Amino acid sequence: MSEAAGTAVVSTLLRALAVLRFVVLANTVVLYAQHHGRYPHATAGAWILGAIGIWTVVAVKAYDVPRLRRWPLLLTDLAVAAGAIAVTPYVKGDHFTGTLPGFWVMGPLLALAVCWKLPGGLVGALVVSGFDLGTRGEFDQSRWRDVFLLLLGGVVVGFVSGLLERMAVERDRAERSAAAAEERQRLGRVVHDGVLQVLALVQRRGAEIGGETAELGRLAGEQEVALRAYVQSTVPVADALDPAVRVDLGAALSALSTTSVSVAVPGTRVELGAHAGAEVTAAVAACLSNVRHHVGAGAPAWVLLEDLGDRVVVSVRDQGPGIPAGRLEQASAEGRMGVSGSIRGRIESLGGSAELASLPSGTEWELTVPKDRP
């Protein structure tokens, strides 16, 4: 979404520039028509201006397509401007006051500034200025004035374009975060008034009744705590969709630590995209949930996070009896998707792998995820 906001800013600036292109083109044509009788090769100049007019139409349509705003289009645009300047002595003779394209060269220059920001504006101004000076035999105060204005225009437009794009991205992110926070508050009220109260009642009544009902109450209590933590989370849901947002996976996994669950993470931040971090944390939580359900409520478990540079590896180990052969396939066939969906499905959707080792001495999951995932 943030990328879309930045693209919208660039598109708006380029559409405004398209209008400017046609205005300065008309100005160039009118001025040439007024003085063409003085030029030694006026007909060639007319054909060149016609080609510039055709290129202006092509360029305007191309710049309106975001995927075409790449170096081939930008450099071709700049090359047309440079070539038109270079042929000026041939068309107008050695003694001329203005180049053949005139103010039309502003179009390619400002397009570079809009698309490539300040560096593009500076490079475009230097190229146009270099060709302009190269066609003249002397460098006087008027020439310096032209060069200065080109440099100033390219740098200022490039800086403003980058600033507007950053502001649009930040505004888009703030709006999404505010909307997500508002929705979370609404969801929190709904959940608090309904689901959380029911889970709390089941937990309390289960403890009072005892027996198997007490276990049901304990499970309801665990789900109440997990759901309450999710609703009260301070991380906006919208950030999980933004590839620019990075989270500390070590901090997220450390939050899963309990008296029976030991979590070991590196001393430095282990950053993943917000979505990838949330999915890995959820997969680890599902592994720990399986330990509680199949080994015991107080069964010890260990979580180890390793940062291997281009990927992260999370190991979840317990000391249970292991998983009988064929048990996972049977559970999947029966429609119970805990392992295949909550664990393997999440990790594989991130381009990673989830390997399970089941031994008589316990079970160990090894979750591997690339670090470049958003």
C-alpha positions as CSV (number, residue, x, y, z in Angstrom):
1,M,0.0,0.0,0.0
2,S,2.8,2.4,0.8
3,E,4.3,1.7,-2.6
4,A,1.0,2.5,-4.2
5,A,0.9,5.9,-2.4
6,G,4.4,6.8,-3.7
7,T,3.4,5.7,-7.2
8,A,0.3,7.9,-7.1
9,V,2.5,10.9,-6.2
10,V,4.8,10.3,-9.1
11,S,1.9,9.7,-11.5
12,T,0.3,13.0,-10.5
13,L,3.6,14.9,-11.0
14,L,4.2,13.3,-14.4
15,R,0.7,14.2,-15.6
16,A,1.3,17.8,-14.6
17,L,4.6,17.6,-16.5
18,A,2.8,16.2,-19.5
19,V,0.8,19.5,-19.8
20,L,4.0,21.5,-19.5
21,R,5.6,19.4,-22.2
22,F,3.0,20.4,-24.7
23,V,3.0,24.0,-23.7
24,V,6.8,24.4,-24.2
25,L,6.6,22.4,-27.4
26,A,4.0,24.8,-28.8
27,N,6.3,27.7,-27.7
28,T,9.3,26.1,-29.4
29,V,7.3,25.6,-32.7
30,V,6.0,29.1,-32.7
31,L,9.4,30.7,-32.1
32,Y,10.9,28.5,-34.8
33,A,8.2,29.4,-37.3
34,Q,8.8,33.1,-36.7
35,H,12.5,32.9,-37.5
36,H,12.9,29.9,-39.7
37,G,13.8,32.0,-42.7
38,R,17.1,33.0,-41.1
39,Y,18.3,29.4,-40.7
40,P,20.5,27.7,-43.3
41,H,18.8,24.3,-42.9
42,A,15.3,25.3,-41.9
43,T,13.6,22.3,-43.5
44,A,15.7,19.9,-41.6
45,G,14.9,21.8,-38.4
46,A,11.2,21.5,-39.1
47,W,11.5,17.7,-39.6
48,I,13.4,17.5,-36.3
49,L,10.7,19.5,-34.5
50,G,8.1,17.2,-36.0
51,A,10.0,14.2,-34.6
52,I,10.2,15.9,-31.2
53,G,6.5,16.4,-31.3
54,I,5.8,12.7,-32.0
55,W,8.2,11.7,-29.3
56,T,6.4,14.0,-26.9
57,V,3.2,12.2,-27.5
58,V,4.9,8.8,-27.1
59,A,6.7,9.8,-24.0
60,V,3.6,11.2,-22.3
61,K,1.7,8.0,-22.9
62,A,4.6,5.9,-21.7
63,Y,5.1,7.8,-18.5
64,D,1.5,7.3,-17.7
65,V,2.2,3.5,-17.3
66,P,4.1,2.9,-14.0
67,R,5.9,-0.2,-15.2
68,L,7.5,1.7,-18.1
69,R,9.1,4.3,-15.9
70,R,12.5,2.6,-16.1
71,W,15.9,3.6,-17.4
72,P,15.2,2.8,-21.1
73,L,12.4,5.4,-21.2
74,L,14.2,8.0,-19.1
75,L,17.5,7.8,-20.9
76,T,15.9,7.7,-24.3
77,D,13.9,10.9,-23.4
78,L,17.1,12.5,-22.2
79,A,18.9,11.4,-25.4
80,V,16.3,13.0,-27.6
81,A,16.8,16.3,-25.8
82,A,20.6,16.0,-26.0
83,G,20.4,15.1,-29.7
84,A,18.1,18.0,-30.5
85,I,20.5,20.4,-28.8
86,A,23.5,18.9,-30.7
87,V,22.0,19.5,-34.1
88,T,21.3,23.2,-33.4
89,P,24.5,24.5,-35.1
90,Y,23.6,22.6,-38.3
91,V,20.1,23.9,-38.4
92,K,20.6,27.5,-37.2
93,G,24.2,28.0,-38.2
94,D,27.1,28.9,-36.0
95,H,25.7,32.1,-34.6
96,F,22.5,31.3,-32.8
97,T,20.9,32.6,-29.6
98,G,18.8,29.7,-28.5
99,T,19.0,25.9,-29.1
100,L,16.6,24.2,-31.5
101,P,14.4,22.5,-28.8
102,G,14.4,25.6,-26.6
103,F,12.5,25.2,-23.3
104,W,11.3,21.7,-24.5
105,V,14.4,20.2,-22.8
106,M,12.7,20.9,-19.5
107,G,10.4,17.9,-20.0
108,P,13.1,15.2,-20.1
109,L,15.0,16.9,-17.3
110,L,12.1,17.2,-14.9
111,A,10.9,13.7,-15.8
112,L,14.3,12.4,-14.5
113,A,13.9,14.5,-11.4
114,V,10.4,13.2,-10.7
115,C,11.3,9.5,-11.2
116,W,14.8,9.4,-9.9
117,K,14.5,12.2,-7.4
118,L,17.4,14.5,-6.6
119,P,20.2,12.4,-8.2
120,G,18.1,12.1,-11.4
121,G,17.5,15.9,-11.5
122,L,21.2,16.6,-11.0
123,V,22.3,14.1,-13.6
124,G,19.7,15.4,-16.1
125,A,20.7,19.0,-15.6
126,L,24.4,18.2,-16.0
127,V,23.8,16.3,-19.3
128,V,21.6,19.0,-20.8
129,S,23.9,21.8,-19.7
130,G,26.9,19.9,-21.1
131,F,25.4,19.5,-24.5
132,D,24.2,23.1,-24.5
133,L,27.7,24.4,-23.7
134,G,29.2,22.0,-26.2
135,T,27.3,23.6,-29.1
136,R,28.5,27.1,-28.3
137,G,31.9,28.5,-28.9
138,E,32.0,30.7,-25.7
139,F,31.0,30.6,-22.1
140,D,29.7,34.0,-20.9
141,Q,27.4,35.2,-18.2
142,S,24.2,34.4,-20.1
143,R,25.4,30.8,-20.6
144,W,26.2,30.5,-16.9
145,R,22.7,31.8,-16.1
146,D,21.1,29.0,-18.2
147,V,23.3,26.3,-16.6
148,F,22.5,27.6,-13.1
149,L,18.7,27.6,-13.8
150,L,18.9,24.1,-15.2
151,L,20.8,22.8,-12.2
152,L,18.6,24.6,-9.7
153,G,15.4,23.4,-11.4
154,G,16.6,19.7,-11.6
155,V,17.8,19.6,-8.0
156,V,14.7,21.4,-6.5
157,V,12.2,19.3,-8.4
158,G,14.0,16.1,-7.6
159,F,14.1,17.1,-3.9
160,V,10.5,18.1,-3.8
161,S,9.4,14.9,-5.6
162,G,11.2,12.7,-3.1
163,L,9.8,14.7,-0.2
164,L,6.2,14.4,-1.5
165,E,6.6,10.7,-2.1
166,R,7.9,10.1,1.5
167,M,5.1,12.2,2.9
168,A,2.5,10.3,0.9
169,V,3.9,7.0,2.1
170,E,4.0,8.1,5.8
171,R,0.4,9.5,5.5
172,D,-0.8,6.3,4.0
173,R,0.8,4.2,6.7
174,A,-0.6,6.5,9.5
175,E,-4.1,6.3,8.0
176,R,-3.9,2.5,7.8
177,S,-2.6,2.3,11.3
178,A,-5.3,4.6,12.7
179,A,-8.0,2.5,10.8
180,A,-6.5,-0.7,12.2
181,A,-6.4,0.7,15.7
182,E,-10.0,1.8,15.5
183,E,-11.0,-1.6,14.2
184,R,-9.0,-3.4,16.9
185,Q,-10.8,-1.3,19.6
186,R,-14.2,-2.2,18.1
187,L,-13.2,-5.9,17.9
188,G,-11.9,-5.7,21.5
189,R,-15.3,-4.4,22.7
190,V,-17.2,-7.1,20.9
191,V,-14.8,-9.9,22.0
192,H,-14.8,-8.6,25.6
193,D,-18.5,-8.4,25.8
194,G,-19.0,-11.9,24.4
195,V,-16.2,-14.4,23.8
196,L,-13.9,-13.4,26.7
197,Q,-16.7,-13.5,29.2
198,V,-17.9,-16.9,28.0
199,L,-14.3,-18.3,28.2
200,A,-13.9,-16.8,31.7
201,L,-17.2,-18.4,32.8
202,V,-16.2,-21.8,31.4
203,Q,-12.9,-21.6,33.2
204,R,-14.5,-20.7,36.5
205,R,-17.3,-23.2,36.3
206,G,-14.9,-26.0,35.2
207,A,-12.7,-25.4,38.2
208,E,-15.8,-25.6,40.5
209,I,-17.2,-28.8,39.0
210,G,-13.8,-30.6,38.8
211,G,-13.0,-33.8,37.0
212,E,-12.8,-33.8,33.3
213,T,-14.6,-30.5,33.2
214,A,-11.7,-28.9,35.1
215,E,-9.4,-29.7,32.2
216,L,-12.0,-28.1,29.8
217,G,-12.0,-25.0,32.0
218,R,-8.2,-24.9,32.0
219,L,-8.1,-25.0,28.2
220,A,-10.7,-22.2,28.1
221,G,-8.5,-20.2,30.4
222,E,-5.5,-20.6,28.1
223,Q,-7.6,-19.5,25.1
224,E,-8.9,-16.5,27.0
225,V,-5.4,-15.3,27.8
226,A,-4.2,-15.8,24.2
227,L,-7.3,-14.0,22.8
228,R,-7.0,-11.1,25.2
229,A,-3.3,-10.7,24.3
230,Y,-4.2,-10.6,20.6
231,V,-6.9,-8.1,21.0
232,Q,-4.8,-5.8,23.2
233,S,-1.7,-6.1,20.9
234,T,-0.2,-2.7,20.2
235,V,1.1,-3.8,16.7
236,P,-1.3,-2.5,14.0
237,V,-2.7,-5.3,11.9
238,A,-2.1,-3.2,8.8
239,D,1.6,-3.3,9.4
240,A,1.6,-7.0,8.5
241,L,0.8,-6.0,4.9
242,D,3.6,-3.4,4.6
243,P,6.8,-4.9,3.3
244,A,8.8,-2.0,4.8
245,V,7.9,-2.9,8.4
246,R,10.3,-5.1,10.2
247,V,9.9,-6.8,13.6
248,D,12.2,-8.4,16.1
249,L,11.5,-12.2,15.9
250,G,13.5,-12.8,19.1
251,A,11.3,-10.4,21.1
252,A,8.1,-12.0,19.7
253,L,9.3,-15.6,20.6
254,S,10.5,-14.5,24.0
255,A,6.9,-13.5,24.8
256,L,6.0,-17.2,24.5
257,S,8.2,-18.0,27.5
258,T,6.5,-19.5,30.6
259,T,7.6,-21.5,33.6
260,S,7.7,-24.6,31.5
261,V,8.8,-23.1,28.1
262,S,12.4,-21.9,27.8
263,V,13.1,-19.6,24.9
264,A,16.7,-18.9,23.8
265,V,17.4,-16.1,21.3
266,P,20.5,-14.2,20.0
267,G,21.6,-11.1,21.9
268,T,21.0,-8.9,18.8
269,R,17.8,-8.2,16.9
270,V,16.6,-10.8,14.4
271,E,14.5,-8.9,12.0
272,L,11.8,-10.3,9.7
273,G,9.0,-8.7,7.8
274,A,6.0,-8.1,10.0
275,H,3.9,-10.7,8.2
276,A,6.6,-13.3,8.3
277,G,7.4,-12.6,12.0
278,A,3.7,-13.0,12.9
279,E,3.4,-16.3,10.9
280,V,6.6,-17.8,12.4
281,T,5.4,-16.8,16.0
282,A,2.0,-18.4,15.3
283,A,3.6,-21.6,14.1
284,V,5.8,-21.8,17.2
285,A,2.8,-21.2,19.4
286,A,1.0,-24.1,17.6
287,C,4.0,-26.3,18.3
288,L,3.8,-25.4,22.0
289,S,0.1,-25.9,22.0
290,N,0.7,-29.5,20.7
291,V,3.1,-30.0,23.6
292,R,0.5,-29.0,26.2
293,H,-2.2,-31.0,24.7
294,H,-0.3,-34.2,23.9
295,V,2.5,-34.3,26.5
296,G,1.0,-32.4,29.4
297,A,0.1,-28.9,30.7
298,G,3.3,-28.5,32.6
299,A,5.5,-30.5,30.2
300,P,8.9,-28.7,29.5
301,A,9.6,-27.4,26.1
302,W,12.5,-25.5,24.6
303,V,12.5,-22.9,21.8
304,L,15.8,-21.9,20.1
305,L,16.2,-19.1,17.5
306,E,19.2,-19.0,15.2
307,D,20.1,-16.3,12.8
308,L,22.0,-17.8,9.8
309,G,22.4,-14.6,7.8
310,D,20.0,-15.2,4.9
311,R,17.5,-17.3,6.9
312,V,16.4,-17.9,10.4
313,V,15.9,-21.3,12.0
314,V,13.6,-21.9,15.0
315,S,13.7,-25.3,16.8
316,V,11.0,-26.4,19.2
317,R,11.7,-29.5,21.3
318,D,9.9,-31.4,24.0
319,Q,10.5,-34.6,26.0
320,G,7.3,-36.3,25.2
321,P,6.7,-39.9,23.9
322,G,7.0,-38.8,20.3
323,I,4.4,-39.1,17.5
324,P,3.5,-42.6,16.3
325,A,4.2,-43.4,12.7
326,G,1.3,-42.5,10.4
327,R,-0.4,-40.4,13.1
328,L,0.0,-37.1,11.2
329,E,-1.3,-38.5,8.0
330,Q,-4.3,-39.9,9.8
331,A,-5.0,-36.5,11.5
332,S,-4.8,-34.7,8.1
333,A,-7.2,-37.2,6.5
334,E,-9.7,-36.7,9.4
335,G,-9.7,-33.0,8.7
336,R,-7.6,-32.0,11.8
337,M,-5.2,-29.4,10.3
338,G,-3.1,-28.5,13.3
339,V,0.2,-29.7,12.0
340,S,-0.4,-29.3,8.2
341,G,-2.1,-26.0,8.5
342,S,-1.0,-24.2,11.6
343,I,2.6,-25.2,11.3
344,R,3.7,-26.5,7.9
345,G,1.2,-24.4,6.0
346,R,2.3,-21.2,7.6
347,I,6.0,-21.8,7.1
348,E,5.7,-23.1,3.5
349,S,3.7,-20.0,2.6
350,L,6.7,-18.0,3.5
351,G,9.0,-20.0,1.2
352,G,10.5,-22.0,4.1
353,S,10.4,-25.5,5.4
354,A,9.1,-27.2,8.5
355,E,10.8,-30.5,9.4
356,L,9.6,-32.8,12.2
357,A,11.8,-35.3,14.0
358,S,9.9,-37.7,16.3
359,L,11.9,-39.9,18.6
360,P,11.1,-42.0,21.7
361,S,12.9,-39.3,23.7
362,G,10.8,-36.4,22.4
363,T,9.7,-34.4,19.3
364,E,11.5,-31.6,17.6
365,W,10.3,-29.1,15.0
366,E,12.8,-27.2,12.9
367,L,11.3,-24.2,11.1
368,T,13.4,-22.5,8.5
369,V,12.3,-19.2,6.9
370,P,14.2,-16.8,4.5
371,K,14.9,-13.4,6.1
372,D,13.9,-11.5,3.0
373,R,10.2,-12.4,3.3
374,P,7.9,-9.4,3.9
